[in-house]
Amino acid sequence: MESFKRIPAHIGIIPDGNRRWAEQNGFQKKDGYQHGIWPGFELYKIMIQYGIKEATFYGFTKDNNKREMKQREAFTKACVEAVKLLEDRDANLLIIGNTDSKAFPPELYKYANKRVHFGRGLININFLVNYDWEWDLNSLINNKRLASYDIPRIDLIIRWGGRRRLSGFLPAQSVYADFYIIDDYWPSYNERHFLEAMRWYQNCDVTLGG
Amino acid sequence: MESFKRIPAHIGIIPDGNRRWAEQNGFQKKDGYQHGIWPGFELYKIMIQYGIKEATFYGFTKDNNKREMKQREAFTKACVEAVKLLEDRDANLLIIGNTDSKAFPPELYKYANKRVHFGRGLININFLVNYDWEWDLNSLINNKRLASYDIPRIDLIIRWGGRRRLSGFLPAQSVYADFYIIDDYWPSYNERHFLEAMRWYQNCDVTLGG
Protein backbone atom coordinates (compact mmCIF):
# COMPACT_ATOMS: atom_id res chain seq x y z
CA MET A 1 0.00 0.00 0.00
CA GLU A 2 1.12 3.53 -0.76
CA SER A 3 1.15 6.00 2.07
CA PHE A 4 -0.66 9.33 1.68
CA LYS A 5 -0.46 12.31 4.01
CA ARG A 6 -3.75 13.83 2.88
CA ILE A 7 -6.78 11.60 2.87
CA PRO A 8 -9.93 13.23 1.44
CA ALA A 9 -12.78 12.87 3.92
CA HIS A 10 -15.35 12.61 1.15
CA ILE A 11 -14.87 11.60 -2.49
CA GLY A 12 -17.38 12.16 -5.29
CA ILE A 13 -17.42 9.54 -8.05
CA ILE A 14 -18.71 10.30 -11.57
CA PRO A 15 -18.57 6.94 -13.36
CA ASP A 16 -18.97 8.16 -16.94
CA GLY A 17 -18.28 6.44 -20.25
CA ASN A 18 -20.32 3.22 -19.90
CA ARG A 19 -21.93 3.57 -23.34
CA ARG A 20 -18.72 4.58 -25.08
CA TRP A 21 -16.97 1.60 -23.48
CA ALA A 22 -19.74 -0.73 -24.71
CA GLU A 23 -19.49 0.51 -28.28
CA GLN A 24 -15.71 0.24 -28.23
CA ASN A 25 -15.98 -3.35 -27.05
CA GLY A 26 -18.62 -4.54 -29.51
CA PHE A 27 -21.61 -4.41 -27.15
CA GLN A 28 -24.85 -2.48 -27.45
CA LYS A 29 -24.66 0.89 -25.70
CA LYS A 30 -27.10 -0.20 -22.99
CA ASP A 31 -24.86 -3.11 -22.00
CA GLY A 32 -22.20 -0.78 -20.68
CA TYR A 33 -24.07 -0.11 -17.42
CA GLN A 34 -23.99 -3.74 -16.34
CA HIS A 35 -20.21 -3.66 -16.71
CA GLY A 36 -20.08 -0.64 -14.43
CA ILE A 37 -21.18 -2.53 -11.30
CA TRP A 38 -18.01 -4.51 -10.63
CA PRO A 39 -15.75 -1.41 -10.81
CA GLY A 40 -17.88 0.24 -8.12
CA PHE A 41 -17.15 -2.57 -5.69
CA GLU A 42 -13.45 -2.57 -6.52
CA LEU A 43 -13.38 1.13 -5.77
CA TYR A 44 -15.41 0.56 -2.59
CA LYS A 45 -12.77 -1.92 -1.38
CA ILE A 46 -9.77 0.27 -2.08
CA MET A 47 -11.44 3.31 -0.53
CA ILE A 48 -11.97 1.39 2.72
CA GLN A 49 -8.35 0.18 2.55
CA TYR A 50 -7.11 3.75 2.29
CA GLY A 51 -9.33 5.09 5.06
CA ILE A 52 -11.85 7.06 3.01
CA LYS A 53 -14.84 7.65 5.29
CA GLU A 54 -17.43 8.74 2.74
CA ALA A 55 -18.05 8.48 -1.00
CA THR A 56 -20.90 9.67 -3.19
CA PHE A 57 -21.57 7.78 -6.43
CA TYR A 58 -23.45 9.35 -9.31
CA GLY A 59 -26.08 6.77 -10.28
CA PHE A 60 -28.47 8.34 -12.75
CA THR A 61 -30.20 11.69 -13.08
CA LYS A 62 -33.46 13.12 -14.27
CA ASP A 63 -31.57 14.33 -17.38
CA ASN A 64 -30.43 10.77 -18.13
CA ASN A 65 -34.10 9.80 -18.44
CA LYS A 66 -34.11 11.58 -21.80
CA ARG A 67 -32.20 8.58 -23.19
CA GLU A 68 -33.91 5.76 -25.04
CA MET A 69 -35.99 3.30 -23.01
CA LYS A 70 -33.61 0.34 -23.38
CA GLN A 71 -30.83 2.41 -21.89
CA ARG A 72 -33.05 3.74 -19.11
CA GLU A 73 -34.06 0.23 -18.14
CA ALA A 74 -30.43 -0.88 -18.19
CA PHE A 75 -29.05 1.87 -15.99
CA THR A 76 -31.94 1.61 -13.56
CA LYS A 77 -31.42 -2.15 -13.29
CA ALA A 78 -27.69 -1.67 -12.74
CA CYS A 79 -28.36 0.74 -9.87
CA VAL A 80 -30.81 -1.67 -8.21
CA GLU A 81 -28.34 -4.55 -8.55
CA ALA A 82 -25.51 -2.49 -7.12
CA VAL A 83 -27.60 -1.74 -4.03
CA LYS A 84 -28.58 -5.40 -3.60
CA LEU A 85 -24.90 -6.37 -3.71
CA LEU A 86 -24.05 -3.64 -1.23
CA GLU A 87 -26.53 -5.08 1.28
CA ASP A 88 -24.00 -7.88 1.92
CA ARG A 89 -21.11 -5.49 2.49
CA ASP A 90 -20.10 -3.12 5.28
CA ALA A 91 -21.49 0.28 4.40
CA ASN A 92 -23.89 2.94 5.59
CA LEU A 93 -26.02 3.68 2.55
CA LEU A 94 -27.90 6.88 1.82
CA ILE A 95 -29.83 7.06 -1.45
CA ILE A 96 -30.75 10.56 -2.57
CA GLY A 97 -33.16 11.06 -5.44
CA ASN A 98 -36.62 12.19 -6.39
CA THR A 99 -38.96 9.39 -5.33
CA ASP A 100 -42.05 11.29 -6.50
CA SER A 101 -41.13 10.49 -10.10
CA LYS A 102 -41.96 7.23 -11.88
CA ALA A 103 -38.31 6.97 -12.90
CA PHE A 104 -37.30 6.15 -9.32
CA PRO A 105 -36.98 2.35 -9.00
CA PRO A 106 -39.62 1.03 -6.55
CA GLU A 107 -37.16 -1.63 -5.29
CA LEU A 108 -35.15 1.19 -3.71
CA TYR A 109 -37.97 3.08 -1.98
CA LYS A 110 -37.05 1.46 1.31
CA TYR A 111 -33.58 3.04 1.21
CA ALA A 112 -34.48 6.45 -0.16
CA ASN A 113 -33.57 9.67 1.62
CA LYS A 114 -32.53 8.04 4.90
CA ARG A 115 -29.28 6.32 5.90
CA VAL A 116 -29.36 2.55 6.42
CA HIS A 117 -26.62 0.41 7.89
CA PHE A 118 -25.17 -2.77 6.37
CA GLY A 119 -22.71 -5.03 8.18
CA ARG A 120 -19.89 -3.27 10.00
CA GLY A 121 -20.61 0.08 8.32
CA LEU A 122 -17.00 0.76 7.36
CA ILE A 123 -17.78 3.62 4.97
CA ASN A 124 -20.64 6.01 4.22
CA ILE A 125 -21.83 5.43 0.67
CA ASN A 126 -24.18 7.98 -0.85
CA PHE A 127 -25.86 6.99 -4.09
CA LEU A 128 -27.65 9.47 -6.34
CA VAL A 129 -30.60 7.68 -7.95
CA ASN A 130 -32.94 9.69 -10.18
CA TYR A 131 -31.15 12.73 -8.84
CA ASP A 132 -31.91 16.18 -10.23
CA TRP A 133 -29.86 19.21 -9.26
CA GLU A 134 -32.84 21.53 -9.71
CA TRP A 135 -35.01 19.34 -7.47
CA ASP A 136 -32.18 19.40 -4.92
CA LEU A 137 -31.81 23.21 -4.93
CA ASN A 138 -35.55 23.89 -5.17
CA SER A 139 -35.99 22.01 -1.93
CA LEU A 140 -34.56 25.20 -0.39
CA ILE A 141 -37.73 26.98 -1.52
CA ASN A 142 -40.13 24.33 -0.30
CA ASN A 143 -38.37 22.78 2.72
CA LYS A 144 -35.80 25.44 3.59
CA ARG A 145 -33.01 22.92 3.09
CA LEU A 146 -31.38 21.01 0.26
CA ALA A 147 -32.89 17.63 -0.59
CA SER A 148 -29.29 16.37 -0.19
CA TYR A 149 -28.77 18.15 3.15
CA ASP A 150 -27.40 14.98 4.70
CA ILE A 151 -24.48 14.80 2.25
CA PRO A 152 -21.49 16.85 3.43
CA ARG A 153 -18.94 18.91 1.48
CA ILE A 154 -16.90 16.97 -1.08
CA ASP A 155 -13.09 17.22 -1.10
CA LEU A 156 -12.18 15.36 -4.27
CA ILE A 157 -14.27 14.47 -7.33
CA ILE A 158 -13.00 11.78 -9.67
CA ARG A 159 -14.65 11.60 -13.08
CA TRP A 160 -14.05 8.81 -15.58
CA GLY A 161 -14.61 9.15 -19.33
CA GLY A 162 -12.58 12.29 -20.02
CA ARG A 163 -15.27 14.97 -19.76
CA ARG A 164 -14.43 17.93 -17.58
CA ARG A 165 -17.71 18.96 -16.09
CA LEU A 166 -19.99 18.27 -13.13
CA SER A 167 -23.11 17.38 -15.13
CA GLY A 168 -25.29 18.52 -12.25
CA PHE A 169 -23.47 16.52 -9.57
CA LEU A 170 -24.35 17.96 -6.13
CA PRO A 171 -23.78 21.64 -6.91
CA ALA A 172 -23.77 22.81 -3.28
CA GLN A 173 -21.42 20.10 -1.97
CA SER A 174 -19.02 20.45 -4.92
CA VAL A 175 -18.19 24.14 -4.52
CA TYR A 176 -14.70 23.53 -3.06
CA ALA A 177 -13.99 20.07 -4.50
CA ASP A 178 -10.84 19.44 -6.50
CA PHE A 179 -11.55 17.63 -9.82
CA TYR A 180 -9.51 14.78 -11.15
CA ILE A 181 -10.36 13.56 -14.64
CA ILE A 182 -9.54 10.07 -15.89
CA ASP A 183 -9.73 9.59 -19.65
CA ASP A 184 -10.47 5.84 -19.45
CA TYR A 185 -14.12 4.83 -19.46
CA TRP A 186 -15.61 3.72 -16.15
CA PRO A 187 -15.96 0.00 -16.99
CA SER A 188 -12.16 -0.01 -17.58
CA TYR A 189 -11.64 0.92 -13.91
CA ASN A 190 -8.26 0.00 -12.52
CA GLU A 191 -6.97 0.69 -9.00
CA ARG A 192 -4.18 2.71 -10.59
CA HIS A 193 -6.87 5.35 -11.39
CA PHE A 194 -7.69 5.78 -7.73
CA LEU A 195 -4.01 5.93 -6.78
CA GLU A 196 -3.27 8.53 -9.49
CA ALA A 197 -6.10 10.69 -8.18
CA MET A 198 -4.83 10.33 -4.60
CA ARG A 199 -1.28 11.24 -5.64
CA TRP A 200 -2.54 14.31 -7.46
CA TYR A 201 -4.67 15.28 -4.46
CA GLN A 202 -1.57 15.42 -2.23
CA ASN A 203 -0.56 18.66 -3.96
CA CYS A 204 -3.93 20.44 -3.92
CA ASP A 205 -3.88 22.94 -1.10
CA VAL A 206 -7.20 23.55 0.60
CA THR A 207 -7.70 27.28 1.09
CA LEU A 208 -11.50 27.55 1.05
CA GLY A 209 -10.94 31.00 -0.46
CA GLY A 210 -8.71 32.28 2.40
CA MET B 1 -8.36 35.31 -36.60
CA GLU B 2 -9.00 31.63 -36.10
CA SER B 3 -12.38 30.30 -37.08
CA PHE B 4 -14.41 28.28 -34.57
CA LYS B 5 -17.56 26.30 -35.26
CA ARG B 6 -18.73 26.28 -31.67
CA ILE B 7 -18.88 29.60 -29.86
CA PRO B 8 -19.82 29.34 -26.17
CA ALA B 9 -22.71 31.66 -25.44
CA HIS B 10 -21.46 32.36 -21.92
CA ILE B 11 -17.94 32.01 -20.52
CA GLY B 12 -17.03 31.98 -16.81
CA ILE B 13 -13.65 33.47 -15.92
CA ILE B 14 -11.78 32.50 -12.72
CA PRO B 15 -8.73 34.78 -12.72
CA ASP B 16 -6.67 32.99 -10.06
CA GLY B 17 -2.99 33.23 -9.17
CA ASN B 18 -2.55 36.98 -8.63
CA ARG B 19 -0.68 36.54 -5.34
CA ARG B 20 1.49 33.71 -6.61
CA TRP B 21 2.36 35.82 -9.65
CA ALA B 22 3.30 38.76 -7.40
CA GLU B 23 5.63 36.65 -5.24
CA GLN B 24 7.23 35.09 -8.29
CA ASN B 25 7.91 38.53 -9.71
CA GLY B 26 9.35 40.15 -6.58
CA PHE B 27 6.23 42.08 -5.54
CA GLN B 28 4.24 41.91 -2.32
CA LYS B 29 1.32 39.46 -2.58
CA LYS B 30 -1.25 42.26 -2.48
CA ASP B 31 0.29 43.89 -5.56
CA GLY B 32 -0.80 41.03 -7.77
CA TYR B 33 -4.40 42.22 -7.98
CA GLN B 34 -3.49 45.53 -9.62
CA HIS B 35 -1.71 43.56 -12.33
CA GLY B 36 -4.88 41.56 -12.92
CA ILE B 37 -6.86 44.50 -14.33
CA TRP B 38 -5.16 44.82 -17.71
CA PRO B 39 -5.60 41.12 -18.58
CA GLY B 40 -9.34 41.46 -17.97
CA PHE B 41 -9.59 44.12 -20.66
CA GLU B 42 -7.46 42.14 -23.09
CA LEU B 43 -9.78 39.21 -22.60
CA TYR B 44 -12.81 41.49 -22.96
CA LYS B 45 -11.51 42.63 -26.35
CA ILE B 46 -10.79 39.19 -27.72
CA MET B 47 -14.14 37.83 -26.49
CA ILE B 48 -15.97 40.58 -28.41
CA GLN B 49 -13.80 39.83 -31.47
CA TYR B 50 -14.81 36.17 -31.36
CA GLY B 51 -18.51 36.84 -30.85
CA ILE B 52 -18.87 35.84 -27.17
CA LYS B 53 -22.14 37.38 -25.99
CA GLU B 54 -21.70 37.02 -22.23
CA ALA B 55 -18.91 36.53 -19.70
CA THR B 56 -18.91 36.33 -15.92
CA PHE B 57 -15.75 37.36 -14.06
CA TYR B 58 -15.02 36.17 -10.54
CA GLY B 59 -14.08 39.33 -8.64
CA PHE B 60 -13.88 38.51 -4.95
CA THR B 61 -15.90 36.42 -2.53
CA LYS B 62 -16.98 36.47 1.08
CA ASP B 63 -14.37 33.73 1.68
CA ASN B 64 -11.62 35.96 0.26
CA ASN B 65 -12.39 38.45 3.04
CA LYS B 66 -10.62 36.07 5.42
CA ARG B 67 -7.33 37.30 3.93
CA GLU B 68 -5.22 39.99 5.56
CA MET B 69 -6.48 43.59 5.40
CA LYS B 70 -3.81 44.83 2.96
CA GLN B 71 -4.85 42.16 0.47
CA ARG B 72 -8.55 42.83 0.99
CA GLU B 73 -8.02 46.53 0.31
CA ALA B 74 -5.99 45.70 -2.78
CA PHE B 75 -8.47 43.31 -4.40
CA THR B 76 -11.42 45.58 -3.57
CA LYS B 77 -9.61 48.55 -5.12
CA ALA B 78 -8.76 46.51 -8.22
CA CYS B 79 -12.45 45.58 -8.68
CA VAL B 80 -13.57 49.20 -8.34
CA GLU B 81 -10.94 50.35 -10.83
CA ALA B 82 -11.89 47.64 -13.30
CA VAL B 83 -15.50 48.84 -13.23
CA LYS B 84 -14.49 52.49 -13.67
CA LEU B 85 -12.45 51.52 -16.73
CA LEU B 86 -15.35 49.48 -18.10
CA GLU B 87 -17.61 52.56 -17.95
CA ASP B 88 -15.77 53.85 -21.02
CA ARG B 89 -16.20 50.64 -22.97
CA ASP B 90 -19.10 48.90 -24.71
CA ALA B 91 -20.59 46.47 -22.23
CA ASN B 92 -23.77 45.72 -20.33
CA LEU B 93 -22.60 45.31 -16.75
CA LEU B 94 -24.31 43.32 -14.01
CA ILE B 95 -22.62 43.23 -10.61
CA ILE B 96 -23.80 40.43 -8.33
CA GLY B 97 -22.78 40.38 -4.69
CA ASN B 98 -23.97 40.84 -1.16
CA THR B 99 -24.40 44.58 -0.68
CA ASP B 100 -25.64 44.17 2.90
CA SER B 101 -22.08 43.43 4.01
CA LYS B 102 -19.45 46.10 4.80
CA ALA B 103 -17.08 44.29 2.45
CA PHE B 104 -19.05 45.45 -0.58
CA PRO B 105 -17.36 48.57 -2.02
CA PRO B 106 -19.71 51.58 -1.69
CA GLU B 107 -18.42 52.97 -5.03
CA LEU B 108 -20.20 50.07 -6.75
CA TYR B 109 -23.61 50.28 -5.02
CA LYS B 110 -25.02 52.08 -8.04
CA TYR B 111 -24.30 49.08 -10.28
CA ALA B 112 -25.23 46.28 -7.88
CA ASN B 113 -27.81 43.63 -8.75
CA LYS B 114 -29.16 45.38 -11.84
CA ARG B 115 -27.78 45.54 -15.38
CA VAL B 116 -26.41 48.86 -16.63
CA HIS B 117 -25.42 49.75 -20.17
CA PHE B 118 -22.15 51.32 -21.29
CA GLY B 119 -21.51 52.53 -24.85
CA ARG B 120 -22.63 50.20 -27.60
CA GLY B 121 -23.21 47.27 -25.19
CA LEU B 122 -21.33 44.74 -27.29
CA ILE B 123 -21.12 42.07 -24.56
CA ASN B 124 -22.85 41.24 -21.29
CA ILE B 125 -20.27 41.33 -18.50
CA ASN B 126 -21.27 39.94 -15.12
CA PHE B 127 -18.94 40.68 -12.25
CA LEU B 128 -19.09 38.87 -8.91
CA VAL B 129 -18.16 41.33 -6.17
CA ASN B 130 -18.32 40.18 -2.56
CA TYR B 131 -20.12 37.13 -3.90
CA ASP B 132 -20.97 34.24 -1.61
CA TRP B 133 -22.36 30.97 -2.95
CA GLU B 134 -24.32 30.33 0.26
CA TRP B 135 -25.87 33.78 0.09
CA ASP B 136 -26.77 33.07 -3.54
CA LEU B 137 -28.42 29.72 -2.81
CA ASN B 138 -30.08 30.86 0.42
CA SER B 139 -31.89 33.50 -1.56
CA LEU B 140 -34.04 30.55 -2.70
CA ILE B 141 -35.28 30.27 0.89
CA ASN B 142 -35.94 33.97 1.36
CA ASN B 143 -36.85 35.22 -2.11
CA LYS B 144 -37.77 32.00 -3.94
CA ARG B 145 -35.04 32.66 -6.51
CA LEU B 146 -31.25 32.72 -6.67
CA ALA B 147 -29.58 36.04 -5.92
CA SER B 148 -27.84 35.50 -9.27
CA TYR B 149 -31.09 34.64 -11.09
CA ASP B 150 -30.23 37.07 -13.87
CA ILE B 151 -27.06 35.16 -14.82
CA PRO B 152 -27.76 32.33 -17.28
CA ARG B 153 -26.18 28.88 -17.62
CA ILE B 154 -22.43 28.86 -18.29
CA ASP B 155 -21.00 26.83 -21.20
CA LEU B 156 -17.26 27.11 -20.61
CA ILE B 157 -15.32 28.02 -17.48
CA ILE B 158 -11.68 29.06 -17.87
CA ARG B 159 -9.59 29.08 -14.71
CA TRP B 160 -6.07 30.47 -14.50
CA GLY B 161 -3.50 29.47 -11.85
CA GLY B 162 -3.67 25.68 -12.20
CA ARG B 163 -6.25 24.78 -9.56
CA ARG B 164 -9.02 22.48 -10.64
CA ARG B 165 -12.01 23.58 -8.65
CA LEU B 166 -14.89 26.03 -8.73
CA SER B 167 -14.15 27.74 -5.39
CA GLY B 168 -17.83 28.57 -5.01
CA PHE B 169 -18.24 30.10 -8.48
CA LEU B 170 -21.98 30.23 -9.35
CA PRO B 171 -22.90 26.66 -8.38
CA ALA B 172 -26.29 26.65 -10.14
CA GLN B 173 -25.07 28.15 -13.43
CA SER B 174 -21.96 25.93 -13.55
CA VAL B 175 -23.69 22.54 -13.44
CA TYR B 176 -23.14 21.78 -17.14
CA ALA B 177 -20.08 23.95 -17.81
CA ASP B 178 -16.94 22.46 -19.31
CA PHE B 179 -13.78 23.42 -17.37
CA TYR B 180 -10.55 24.47 -18.97
CA ILE B 181 -7.59 24.98 -16.66
CA ILE B 182 -4.61 27.19 -17.50
CA ASP B 183 -1.52 26.68 -15.37
CA ASP B 184 -0.18 30.22 -15.89
CA TYR B 185 -1.16 32.80 -13.30
CA TRP B 186 -3.82 35.31 -14.30
CA PRO B 187 -1.53 38.40 -14.54
CA SER B 188 0.47 36.43 -17.17
CA TYR B 189 -2.63 36.37 -19.40
CA ASN B 190 -1.92 35.92 -23.09
CA GLU B 191 -4.48 35.67 -25.88
CA ARG B 192 -3.07 32.23 -26.64
CA HIS B 193 -4.78 31.07 -23.39
CA PHE B 194 -8.19 32.08 -24.71
CA LEU B 195 -7.52 30.45 -28.08
CA GLU B 196 -6.35 27.20 -26.43
CA ALA B 197 -9.55 27.08 -24.40
CA MET B 198 -11.66 27.73 -27.50
CA ARG B 199 -9.84 25.01 -29.46
CA TRP B 200 -10.41 22.54 -26.63
CA TYR B 201 -14.07 23.54 -26.40
CA GLN B 202 -14.63 22.55 -30.05
CA ASN B 203 -14.41 18.90 -29.00
CA CYS B 204 -16.65 19.00 -25.92
CA ASP B 205 -20.02 17.65 -26.89
CA VAL B 206 -22.98 19.16 -25.09
CA THR B 207 -25.35 16.42 -23.98
CA LEU B 208 -26.98 17.99 -20.91
CA GLY B 209 -27.23 14.43 -19.58
CA GLY B 210 -29.14 13.05 -22.61
Interface residues (C-beta under 8 A of the other chain):
Chain A: T61 K62 D63 N64 K66 R67 W133 L137 N138 L140 I141 K144 R163 R164 R165 L166 S167 G168 F169 P171 A172 S174 V175 Y176 A177 D178 F179 Y180 C204 L208 G209 G210
Chain B: T61 K62 D63 N64 K66 R67 W133 L137 N138 L140 I141 K144 R163 R164 R165 L166 S167 G168 F169 P171 A172 S174 V175 Y176 A177 D178 F179 Y180 C204 L208 G209 G210
